[in-house]
Amino acid sequence: MISNLNAHVPAQDYQSAHFQAGRFQNLHPTEPTSLRKTLAITWRFFTESKVAAEPEQTLPVRTLTRAELEALPDTGVHIVKLGHSSVLLKVNGAYWLLDPVFSERASPFSFMGPSRFHQPPISLDELPDIDKVLISHNHYDHLDKEAVKQLNAKTQQFLVPLGVEGDLIRWGIAAEKIHAFDWWQEQEDQDVMVAFTPTQHFSGRGLSDANRTLWGSWVIKTAHESLYFSGDSGYFPGFKDIGERYGPFDYTLIETGAYDADWADIHMTPEQSVQAHLDLRGKIMIPIHNGTFDLAFHSWYDPLERVLSAAQQQGVVLNTPTPGDVITINQAYLNQAWWQSLLAQVSR
């Protein structure tokens, strides 16, 4: 929600069906952003009291080393939640990063803005060479400028929404390493298919660049595994369209956090996140976009408690790993509601 007054405003004219008058559009109407609404939400952040917005205790994080990653089999798909929406994948031996955010704050400023509840389970320096970095949209909690710059030397490809390539080029990434996607565009690379699919959200890193770049989600399919990564989205009929075209999915990584009535059409409640998983024809759901930054008015654990309850009511299989846990698609796992032990300690 914090803007950078000096953010660049792209001037490109994209040949896209949902790019009109210099800005990208959602498939379905959403409440337009206005200065009045932005000021009202900002006032809430400064004046509204919060309960348990940040954890009182140290959150569990499993430290991960490069040696442990290299010891994982070079077949199949291995998933590591790094925190918030940042995810590390090992896909048939190649390493991928989804929305890698390693900075202390999800903010354009180093001295203010939402700060981390926990450190990443592995540092940027410790990471092995990266085959692909996939970005869902350009908000600060998904596109980390310093992380991108540090990853440049060890990354072969950056897959980004239309418009975001301009940011990366200005940050020193070579244009030939960047692949910009419109919705429904696909890339086949060494028997792995990726597709950029719609979400209902918005973009912008400043006061004047709203919706100048695209936003979306990612589908990843190998010969034997399939994965969906939501980025950020309000609940919308597009989830069913994606499920019909690309499902079923072995795992869905679904946004579950930072929801509020003031922005209900661009972020989902946990109950809607579970429904999105069902629409996508997912088998196992990992809730992301929670447990790392305070970006809304609910408690830090509310997304996890509510998504667990909704999943149980809907018969959805949930996996809630701590940062650093390794999950391998098509292998058994032991799921634990790790946050509940912390809540029990606080209530004593």
NORHU-V283355 format. One record per pair of residues at least 24 apart in sequence whose ideal C-beta (glycine too) atoms are under 10 Angstrom apart, sorted by the first residue. I is the first residue (numbers start at 1). J is the second residue. D is the distance in whole Angstrom. If there is no record, write none. Layout:
i j d
I J D
I J D
//
This chain:
i j d
1 38 8
1 41 7
1 42 8
1 45 7
1 106 10
1 107 9
1 113 9
1 114 9
1 139 9
1 140 9
1 141 10
1 258 9
1 263 9
1 295 7
1 296 9
2 42 9
2 45 10
2 105 9
2 106 8
2 107 5
2 108 6
2 109 7
2 112 8
2 113 5
2 114 8
2 139 10
2 140 7
2 141 10
2 205 9
2 295 10
3 38 9
3 42 10
3 107 10
3 108 7
3 140 9
3 204 7
3 205 7
3 206 5
3 207 5
3 208 9
3 209 9
3 210 9
4 107 9
4 108 4
4 109 8
4 140 8
4 145 10
4 204 9
4 205 5
4 206 5
4 207 8
4 209 9
5 108 9
5 206 6
5 207 6
5 208 9
6 108 8
6 205 10
6 206 7
6 207 10
7 108 8
7 138 9
7 167 9
7 204 7
7 205 4
7 206 2
7 207 7
7 208 7
7 209 5
7 212 9
8 166 7
8 167 7
8 170 7
8 205 8
8 206 8
8 208 10
8 209 7
8 212 9
9 166 10
9 204 10
9 205 10
9 206 7
9 207 10
9 208 5
9 209 5
9 210 10
9 212 6
10 162 10
10 163 6
10 164 9
10 165 9
10 166 5
10 167 9
10 209 7
10 212 5
10 213 7
11 166 9
11 212 9
12 162 8
12 163 7
12 165 9
12 166 7
12 180 10
12 212 8
12 213 9
14 162 5
14 163 7
14 180 9
14 182 8
14 212 10
14 213 9
14 214 8
15 162 9
15 182 9
16 162 6
16 163 10
16 182 5
16 183 8
16 185 10
16 214 8
17 182 8
17 183 9
18 162 10
18 182 8
18 183 7
18 198 8
18 214 8
19 162 8
19 163 9
19 182 9
19 211 9
19 212 10
19 214 8
20 211 10
22 211 9
22 212 7
23 163 10
23 202 10
23 203 9
23 204 10
23 209 9
23 210 7
23 211 4
23 212 6
23 213 9
24 161 9
24 162 8
24 163 8
24 182 10
24 183 10
24 202 8
24 203 7
24 210 10
24 211 5
24 212 7
24 213 7
24 214 5
24 215 8
24 216 10
25 202 10
25 211 7
25 214 10
26 198 8
26 199 8
26 200 5
26 201 7
26 202 8
26 211 9
26 215 9
26 233 10
26 234 9
26 236 8
26 238 9
26 265 9
26 266 8
27 183 8
27 198 6
27 199 9
27 200 7
27 236 7
27 237 8
27 238 6
27 241 9
28 198 10
28 200 6
28 234 9
28 236 6
28 237 7
28 238 8
28 265 8
29 200 10
29 265 9
30 200 6
30 201 9
30 202 8
30 234 7
30 236 9
30 263 9
30 264 10
30 265 4
30 266 6
31 234 10
31 262 9
31 263 8
31 264 8
31 265 6
31 266 8
32 202 10
32 210 9
32 211 10
33 202 7
33 204 8
33 210 6
33 211 9
33 263 9
33 266 9
35 207 9
37 262 8
37 263 9
38 207 9
38 210 10
40 262 8
41 260 8
41 262 6
41 263 8
41 297 10
44 260 9
44 262 7
44 297 7
45 294 10
45 295 10
45 296 9
45 297 8
48 297 6
49 297 9
50 294 8
50 296 9
50 297 6
50 298 8
50 299 8
50 300 10
51 297 9
51 298 9
51 299 6
51 302 10
52 294 10
52 298 9
52 299 4
52 300 6
52 301 7
52 302 8
52 343 9
52 346 8
53 114 10
53 294 5
53 295 10
53 296 8
53 297 8
53 298 8
53 299 6
53 300 6
53 302 10
54 114 10
54 115 9
54 116 10
54 117 6
54 293 9
54 294 6
54 299 9
54 300 6
55 117 6
55 118 9
55 291 8
55 294 10
55 299 9
55 300 5
55 301 8
55 339 8
55 342 7
55 343 9
55 346 9
56 300 10
56 342 8
56 343 10
56 345 9
56 346 6
57 117 10
57 341 10
57 342 5
57 343 10
57 345 7
57 346 7
58 117 9
58 118 7
58 342 9
59 83 9
59 116 10
59 117 6
59 118 5
59 119 10
59 291 7
59 292 9
59 300 9
59 322 8
59 323 8
59 338 8
59 339 8
59 342 7
60 118 8
60 322 5
60 323 8
60 324 9
60 325 9
60 336 10
60 338 6
60 339 9
60 341 9
60 342 8
61 117 10
61 118 5
61 119 7
61 120 8
61 121 5
61 122 10
61 322 6
61 323 5
61 324 6
61 325 9
62 121 6
62 122 10
62 321 9
62 322 6
62 323 7
62 324 3
62 325 6
62 326 8
63 119 9
63 120 10
63 121 6
63 122 7
63 123 10
63 126 10
63 323 9
63 324 6
64 88 8
64 120 9
64 121 5
64 122 4
64 123 10
64 126 8
64 127 9
64 323 9
64 324 5
64 325 9
64 326 8
65 121 9
65 122 7
65 126 7
66 95 10
66 122 8
66 123 10
66 125 9
66 126 5
66 127 7
66 128 5
67 126 10
67 128 10
68 122 9
68 324 9
68 326 8
69 95 7
69 122 8
69 126 9
69 127 8
69 128 6
69 326 8
70 95 10
70 128 7
72 326 7
72 328 8
73 328 8
75 222 10
75 224 9
75 328 10
76 222 8
76 224 7
76 225 7
76 328 6
76 329 6
76 330 7
76 331 8
77 192 9
77 220 8
77 221 10
77 222 6
77 224 8
77 225 4
77 226 9
77 227 6
77 250 8
77 251 8
77 327 9
77 328 7
77 329 5
77 330 8
78 225 10
78 326 6
78 327 7
78 328 5
78 329 8
78 331 9
79 225 10
79 227 8
79 229 10
79 250 10
79 251 7
79 253 8
79 286 7
79 319 9
79 321 8
79 325 9
79 326 7
79 327 4
79 328 8
79 329 7
80 121 7
80 122 8
80 321 8
80 323 8
80 324 7
80 325 7
80 326 6
80 327 7
81 121 9
81 253 8
81 286 7
81 287 9
81 288 7
81 291 9
81 292 10
81 319 9
81 320 9
81 321 5
81 322 8
81 323 6
81 324 8
81 325 7
81 326 10
81 327 8
82 119 10
82 120 5
82 121 6
82 122 7
82 127 10
82 288 10
82 292 9
82 323 6
82 324 8
83 116 7
83 117 8
83 118 6
83 119 8
83 120 6
83 121 8
83 288 9
83 290 10
83 291 7
83 292 4
83 293 9
83 322 10
83 323 5
83 324 9
84 114 10
84 116 9
84 117 9
84 118 10
84 120 10
84 141 6
84 142 8
84 257 8
84 258 9
84 288 7
84 289 6
84 290 7
84 291 7
84 292 4
84 293 6
84 295 9
84 323 9
85 136 7
85 139 10
85 141 7
85 142 6
85 229 8
85 230 8
85 231 7
85 232 8
85 253 8
85 255 7
85 257 9
85 258 10
85 288 5
85 289 5
85 290 9
85 292 9
85 293 10
86 120 7
86 141 9
86 142 8
86 144 8
86 147 9
86 288 8
86 292 8
86 323 9
87 134 9
87 227 9
87 229 7
87 253 6
87 286 9
87 288 7
88 120 9
88 121 9
88 122 7
88 127 8
88 128 10
88 130 9
88 324 10
88 326 9
89 130 10
89 131 9
89 132 9
89 134 9
89 220 8
89 227 8
89 229 9
89 329 10
90 128 9
90 131 10
90 326 9
90 328 9
91 131 8
91 132 8
91 189 10
91 190 9
91 191 10
91 192 6
91 194 10
91 220 7
91 222 7
91 225 8
91 227 9
91 329 10
92 131 10
92 190 7
92 191 7
92 192 7
92 222 6
92 223 9
92 224 10
92 225 9
93 131 9
93 190 10
94 128 10
94 129 9
94 130 8
94 131 4
94 132 7
94 156 9
94 189 9
94 190 8
94 192 8
95 127 7
95 128 5
95 129 7
95 130 5
95 131 6
95 132 8
95 133 10
95 154 9
95 155 9
96 130 7
96 131 6
96 132 5
96 133 7
96 134 7
96 155 10
96 157 9
96 159 9
96 192 9
96 194 9
96 218 10
96 220 8
96 227 10
97 124 10
97 127 8
97 130 6
97 131 9
97 132 8
97 133 5
97 134 7
97 135 9
97 147 9
97 148 10
97 151 7
97 155 8
97 158 10
98 132 9
98 133 8
98 134 5
98 135 8
98 136 8
98 142 9
98 159 10
98 218 7
98 220 9
98 227 9
98 229 5
98 231 9
98 253 8
98 288 9
99 133 9
99 134 7
99 135 6
99 136 6
99 137 9
99 139 9
99 141 8
99 142 4
99 143 7
99 144 8
99 147 10
99 218 9
99 229 8
99 231 7
99 232 9
99 253 10
99 288 9
99 289 9
100 124 8
100 127 9
100 130 9
100 133 6
100 134 9
100 135 9
100 142 9
100 143 9
100 144 6
100 147 5
100 148 8
100 150 10
100 151 7
100 155 10
101 139 10
101 140 8
101 141 6
101 142 7
101 143 8
101 144 4
101 146 10
101 147 6
101 148 10
101 292 8
101 293 9
102 127 9
102 144 6
102 146 7
102 147 5
102 148 10
102 150 8
102 151 9
103 140 8
103 141 10
103 144 5
103 145 8
103 146 6
103 147 7
104 146 10
105 140 8
105 141 9
105 144 10
105 293 8
106 139 8
106 140 5
106 141 4
106 142 9
106 144 8
106 292 8
106 293 5
106 294 9
106 295 7
107 140 6
107 141 9
107 293 9
108 140 6
108 145 8
108 205 7
108 206 8
109 140 10
110 146 9
113 140 8
113 141 10
113 293 9
113 295 10
114 140 9
114 141 7
114 258 10
114 292 9
114 293 4
114 294 5
114 295 6
114 296 10
115 292 10
115 293 7
115 294 8
116 292 6
116 293 7
116 294 10
117 291 7
117 292 6
117 293 7
117 294 8
117 300 7
117 323 10
118 291 8
118 292 7
118 322 9
118 323 6
118 324 10
119 292 10
119 323 9
120 147 10
120 292 9
120 323 7
120 324 8
121 322 8
121 323 5
121 324 3
121 325 8
121 326 10
122 323 9
122 324 7
123 150 10
124 149 10
124 150 5
124 151 7
124 154 9
125 150 8
125 154 9
127 151 8
127 154 7
127 155 10
128 154 8
129 153 9
129 154 5
129 155 8
129 156 8
130 154 6
130 155 4
130 156 7
130 157 9
130 158 10
131 155 8
131 156 5
131 157 7
131 189 9
131 190 9
131 192 9
132 156 7
132 157 5
132 158 8
132 159 6
132 179 9
132 187 9
132 189 8
132 192 9
132 194 8
132 220 9
133 157 7
133 158 5
133 159 7
133 160 8
133 168 9
133 173 10
133 177 9
133 178 10
134 158 8
134 159 5
134 160 8
134 161 10
134 179 10
134 181 9
134 194 7
134 196 9
134 217 10
134 218 5
134 220 8
134 229 7
134 231 9
135 159 7
135 160 5
135 161 7
135 164 6
135 165 10
135 167 9
135 168 8
135 178 10
135 181 10
135 213 10
135 215 10
135 216 10
135 218 9
135 231 9
136 160 9
136 161 7
136 164 10
136 196 9
136 199 8
136 201 9
136 203 10
136 214 10
136 215 7
136 216 6
136 217 6
136 218 7
136 229 7
136 230 8
136 231 3
136 232 7
136 233 9
136 255 9
137 161 6
137 163 10
137 164 8
137 199 8
137 201 6
137 202 8
137 203 5
137 204 9
137 205 10
137 213 7
137 214 7
137 215 4
137 216 7
137 217 9
137 231 6
137 232 7
137 233 10
138 163 8
138 164 5
138 166 10
138 167 6
138 168 10
138 203 5
138 204 7
138 205 6
138 209 9
138 212 9
138 213 5
138 214 9
138 215 8
139 201 9
139 202 9
139 203 7
139 204 8
139 205 7
139 215 8
139 231 9
139 232 7
139 295 10
140 205 7
140 293 10
140 295 10
141 232 9
141 258 8
141 289 8
141 292 8
141 293 6
141 295 7
142 203 10
142 215 9
142 231 7
142 232 7
142 289 9
143 167 7
143 168 9
143 203 9
143 205 8
143 213 9
145 170 10
145 171 6
145 205 9
146 171 9
148 172 9
148 173 7
149 173 8
152 177 8
156 189 10
157 187 9
157 189 8
159 187 7
159 189 10
159 194 7
159 196 8
159 218 8
160 196 9
160 213 8
160 214 9
160 216 10
161 196 7
161 199 10
161 203 8
161 213 6
161 214 4
161 215 6
161 216 6
161 218 10
161 231 9
162 196 9
162 212 10
162 213 7
162 214 4
162 215 10
162 216 9
163 203 8
163 209 9
163 211 9
163 212 6
163 213 3
163 214 6
163 215 10
164 203 8
164 205 10
164 212 10
164 213 5
164 214 7
164 215 9
165 213 9
166 212 9
166 213 8
167 205 8
167 209 10
167 213 8
180 213 9
180 214 8
181 214 8
181 216 7
181 218 9
182 214 7
182 216 9
183 214 7
183 215 10
183 216 6
183 217 9
183 238 9
184 216 9
184 219 10
184 241 9
184 242 9
184 245 8
185 216 10
186 219 8
186 221 10
186 246 10
188 221 10
190 222 10
191 221 10
191 222 7
191 223 6
192 220 7
192 221 7
192 222 5
192 223 9
192 225 9
193 219 8
193 220 8
193 221 5
193 222 8
193 223 10
193 226 9
193 246 9
194 218 6
194 219 7
194 220 5
194 221 8
194 227 10
194 229 10
195 219 4
195 220 8
195 221 8
195 228 10
195 242 9
195 245 8
195 246 7
196 231 10
197 228 8
197 229 10
197 230 9
197 231 9
197 238 7
197 239 9
197 241 8
197 242 5
197 245 8
197 246 7
197 280 10
198 233 8
198 236 8
198 237 10
198 238 5
198 239 9
198 241 8
198 242 8
199 230 7
199 231 6
199 232 7
199 233 4
199 234 8
199 236 8
199 238 7
199 239 9
199 242 9
199 255 9
199 266 9
199 276 10
200 232 9
200 233 5
200 234 4
200 235 8
200 236 4
200 237 9
200 238 7
200 239 9
200 265 7
200 266 6
200 267 9
200 268 9
201 230 10
201 231 7
201 232 5
201 233 5
201 234 7
201 236 10
201 255 9
201 263 10
201 265 9
201 266 5
201 267 8
202 232 9
202 234 10
202 263 9
202 265 10
202 266 6
203 232 10
215 266 9
217 242 7
217 252 10
217 253 9
217 254 9
217 255 9
217 276 10
217 280 9
218 253 9
219 245 8
219 246 5
219 247 9
219 249 8
219 280 9
220 246 10
220 249 9
220 251 10
221 246 7
221 249 9
221 250 10
222 250 10
222 329 9
224 250 9
224 329 8
224 330 7
225 249 9
225 250 5
225 251 8
225 328 9
225 329 4
225 330 7
226 250 5
226 251 8
226 252 10
226 281 10
226 282 9
226 283 9
226 329 8
227 251 5
227 252 8
227 253 7
227 282 10
227 286 10
227 329 7
228 252 4
228 253 7
228 254 8
228 276 9
228 277 9
228 280 6
228 281 9
228 282 7
228 285 10
229 253 5
229 254 9
229 255 10
229 286 10
229 288 8
230 254 5
230 255 5
230 256 9
230 268 9
230 273 8
230 276 7
230 277 9
230 280 9
230 288 7
230 289 8
231 255 7
231 288 9
231 289 9
232 257 10
232 258 8
232 266 7
232 267 7
232 268 9
232 288 10
232 289 7
233 265 10
233 266 7
233 267 8
233 268 7
233 272 9
233 273 9
233 276 8
233 289 10
234 259 9
234 263 8
234 264 7
234 265 4
234 266 5
234 267 6
234 268 6
234 269 10
234 272 8
234 276 10
235 264 9
235 265 8
235 266 10
235 267 9
235 268 5
235 269 8
235 271 9
235 272 4
235 273 8
235 275 7
235 276 6
235 279 9
236 265 8
236 266 10
236 268 9
236 272 10
236 276 9
236 279 10
237 279 8
238 276 9
238 279 9
238 280 10
239 268 10
239 272 10
239 275 8
239 276 5
239 277 8
239 278 9
239 279 4
239 280 5
239 281 10
239 282 10
240 275 10
240 276 9
240 278 9
240 279 4
240 280 8
240 281 9
241 279 9
241 280 10
242 276 9
242 279 8
242 280 6
242 281 9
243 276 9
243 277 9
243 278 8
243 279 5
243 280 4
243 281 4
243 282 8
244 279 9
244 280 9
244 281 8
246 280 8
246 281 9
247 279 9
247 280 6
247 281 3
247 282 7
247 283 9
248 280 8
248 281 4
248 282 7
248 283 6
249 277 9
249 280 6
249 281 7
249 282 5
249 283 7
249 284 9
249 285 9
249 329 10
250 282 8
250 283 5
250 284 7
250 329 5
250 330 7
251 277 10
251 282 7
251 283 7
251 284 5
251 285 7
251 286 6
251 317 10
251 319 8
251 327 8
251 329 6
251 330 10
252 276 8
252 277 5
252 278 10
252 279 10
252 280 5
252 281 9
252 282 4
252 283 8
252 284 8
252 285 5
252 286 7
252 287 10
252 288 10
252 316 10
253 277 10
253 282 9
253 285 8
253 286 5
253 287 8
253 288 5
253 289 9
253 319 10
254 280 8
254 282 8
254 285 6
254 286 7
254 287 6
254 288 7
254 289 8
254 307 9
255 287 8
255 288 6
255 289 4
255 290 9
255 303 9
256 285 9
256 286 9
256 287 4
256 288 7
256 289 6
256 290 6
256 291 10
256 302 10
256 303 5
256 304 8
256 306 8
256 307 5
256 310 9
256 318 10
256 320 10
257 287 7
257 288 8
257 289 4
257 290 3
257 291 8
257 292 9
257 293 9
257 294 10
257 295 7
257 296 7
257 298 8
257 300 9
257 302 8
257 303 4
257 304 9
257 306 10
257 307 9
258 289 6
258 290 8
258 293 8
258 294 9
258 295 4
258 296 4
258 297 9
258 298 8
258 303 8
259 289 9
259 290 10
259 295 10
259 296 6
259 297 9
259 298 7
259 302 9
259 303 8
259 306 9
260 295 9
260 296 5
260 297 6
260 298 7
261 297 9
262 296 9
262 297 9
263 296 9
267 295 9
267 296 8
268 303 10
269 298 10
269 302 10
269 303 9
269 306 7
269 307 9
269 310 9
270 298 10
270 302 8
270 303 5
270 304 8
270 305 8
270 306 4
270 307 4
270 308 8
270 309 8
270 310 6
270 311 9
271 306 7
271 307 8
271 309 9
271 310 5
271 311 10
271 313 9
271 314 9
272 310 9
273 303 8
273 306 9
273 307 6
273 310 8
273 311 9
273 316 10
274 306 9
274 307 6
274 308 10
274 309 9
274 310 4
274 311 5
274 312 10
274 313 8
274 314 5
274 315 10
274 316 5
274 318 9
275 310 8
275 314 8
275 316 9
277 307 10
277 310 10
277 311 8
277 314 9
277 316 6
277 317 9
277 318 9
278 314 7
278 315 9
278 316 7
282 316 8
282 317 9
283 316 9
283 317 7
283 329 9
283 330 10
284 316 8
284 317 5
284 318 7
284 319 5
284 327 9
284 329 9
284 333 9
284 335 9
285 311 7
285 314 10
285 316 6
285 317 7
285 318 6
285 319 7
285 320 9
286 318 8
286 319 5
286 320 7
286 321 7
286 327 8
286 335 10
287 311 9
287 318 7
287 319 9
287 320 6
287 321 10
290 320 9
290 339 10
291 320 9
291 322 9
291 323 8
291 338 10
291 339 8
292 323 8
299 343 10
300 339 8
300 342 10
301 337 10
301 339 5
301 340 8
301 342 8
301 343 6
301 346 10
303 339 10
304 337 7
304 338 9
304 339 5
304 340 8
304 343 10
305 337 9
305 339 8
305 340 8
305 343 8
308 335 10
308 337 6
308 339 9
308 340 9
//
